[in-house]
Amino acid sequence: MRVRILTQNLGERARGSMPTLGGWAAGRQRRNKILCVLAITAFGSAVAACSSDLSLNNVTLVPKPETLLRKPDWATFSGGKNDFTLRPVTAADLVNAAGQCAGEAEQAGNDATTAGAAPVTGGIALQMTECDVVRRAGPVEKIDFGSDDRGERVVTLTYLRGAWPGVYRFAGGRLVSIERAPAPPPAPAKAQKAPVKKPAGT
């Protein structure tokens, strides 16, 4: 019996030292109610801001066929047809047998400072004229002239080195194809000397 009384006394002392759970639970319930009210207010504001018409009359689940086949606005060109036309190729746009343009050959003869002028910066694209490519790629290493079955001028410019190595083919003064440059010829191999053998007797 003494053991029972001691354990009951210890249990009462332990309960007396612990704070009551009722106050803690009431504070938690108040916080939950405040959060619930705030959430409902935020949700109501969002719904009110979206639209006052909540009907499903304007909802389309399947797009119309004419909108499927139409080009998007970002894929259409707003300019006129004249923006796509190329100006005619003149004699000033064609290179001569030396790989120079007509106007530049005269300037180089008159003014020695322009002979070593740096090439124009920028890339090379199809439909450029012969002189446009020469101005960007620099002096031509190899040039071939000819004509096709329609009698149009055909020129092939070959660059093995430089900023734009490649084989550039022209028809009618316009660039029609660009190919990778052939590999430059390998450097001559150095002859290896055979090790000198000493005579066996020394």
Helices and strands as residue ranges (DSSP letters): H 2-17, H 21-50, H 65-69, G 73-75, G 81-84, G 91-93, H 102-110, H 130-137, E 142-147, E 153-159, E 166-171, E 174-179
